Amino acid sequence: MSVTFSGLASGIDSAALVDQLVAAESQPAKALSTKVSNLTRQGSIVNDLVSKLRALGDRSRGLDLASEVRALKITRSDEGHVGAAVSAGASPSVHSLRVVSTARGQTVSSDPFTGDGPGVIGAGSVTIGGGDGDPVTITWSDTDSLSAIAARINDANAAASAAVVFDGTHHRLVATSRATGTAAAPTFTETGAALGWSSPANVTAAARDAVFELDGITVVRGSNVVSDALAGVTLTLTAAHAAGAPDTTLTVAADHEAVRDKVKGLIDAYNLVAGALDGQLRYTGTAKGSDTLFGDATLRQLQGALGRRVTDEHGGKTLGGLGIRVDTSGRLSLDASRFDAAIAADPAAVERLFVDGGLGAGLAALTDTYARGGDGMLAAKTKAIDGRVASHRKDIERIEAAAAAAGDRLRAQFTALERAISTMRTQTSQMLSILGQAG
């Protein structure tokens, strides 16, 4: 550590002077730091806009296929017998359905046992077949309990699961098929000390298929969930109709509310982009700082392109025809009553505009042009901003290093000066002392 002298000999406050000179040398770095801060803020604005554009692109792609704008719904005249879900593969229609029986699995009880402890049954085995899998053989020894056998069966993932049931007097090992329907009913082949599952008398609930009448046609399935009887409709049978009860009416119809919600989702995403652009580009009478993108050519170009997309005709249709307006800030607004009226008059209006007219695909393509990573227009802007930030930071490091070096050099020079003055004063004092003695 060097020793410095600040004005002890010369009377000059060299430390303060050097600090002032170093601060003056560093001043350009402060200006550059402000530029870095402004550019970083601009970069954040671009990144936020990219995120909003990508969300708009996702919404637009959700409206560029006919299947995406042909939303359907299904209603039932009663909810006690069947559940129903509809997909794009369905067609508007009305159907009559009557549940004759629901599907169920088979349940088989073992012979009764006096307990569930080890050795309650002798050594034996059972091969469980049926269902879609291969037959599975489970063996047990004369020291196994019913619970141990049940666990072994369940671990084997056979066509039936097992559980111990106690009726208050006896224990039984009960097997239940894992799937419903007669085709899934398990079979049992026993050897040694048998459980009694192979005895028809021990079947406590026989497997049963689902039977229902759809538009007067009898349909049989092994499951209560039926997705192949009516195109685009999945039925879940829950209970049989009682004698004399009316059939359930299923109505498949266009879901205008769902379509409106999808369009509203796109409008909301669009408005986030439009609001971000308006916030940067609109002049409100107060000058905007250098940390904004006010007047940026790329943002102006994007704003203009989006505005043209939502105001032009597409396939002879416009957003205005659906009750969607553009305000002075570039944001969209939806008049729900006018939208519903337009759809009621022309159920394919949304499809004609977004799919046939290409508005959905066009908006998606436009957002990709600007927000795409790598070669998107905003990616290029981000790259340029990052390059300027990196360049400024290098200049800041260079300026600060040069200022620090200048400070070290000046301190060394002032220290040398102070030492020289101090030495000269010492020599002068000694000389005067010698001369005084000589006199």
Secondary structure as UniProt FT lines:
FT   TURN            8..10
FT   HELIX           14..61
FT   TURN            62..63
FT   HELIX           66..69
FT   STRAND          72..76
FT   STRAND          82..86
FT   TURN            88..89
FT   STRAND          93..101
FT   STRAND          107..109
FT   TURN            118..119
FT   STRAND          124..129
FT   STRAND          136..140
FT   TURN            142..143
FT   HELIX           146..155
FT   TURN            156..157
FT   STRAND          160..166
FT   STRAND          171..177
FT   HELIX           182..184
FT   STRAND          187..192
FT   TURN            197..198
FT   HELIX           200..202
FT   STRAND          203..205
FT   STRAND          210..214
FT   TURN            215..216
FT   STRAND          217..221
FT   STRAND          225..230
FT   TURN            231..232
FT   STRAND          233..237
FT   TURN            243..244
FT   STRAND          248..254
FT   HELIX           256..281
FT   TURN            290..291
FT   TURN            294..295
FT   HELIX           297..311
FT   TURN            315..316
FT   HELIX           320..322
FT   STRAND          324..326
FT   TURN            328..329
FT   STRAND          332..334
FT   HELIX           336..345
FT   TURN            347..348
FT   HELIX           349..350
FT   HELIX           351..356
FT   HELIX           359..371
FT   TURN            373..375
FT   HELIX           377..438
//
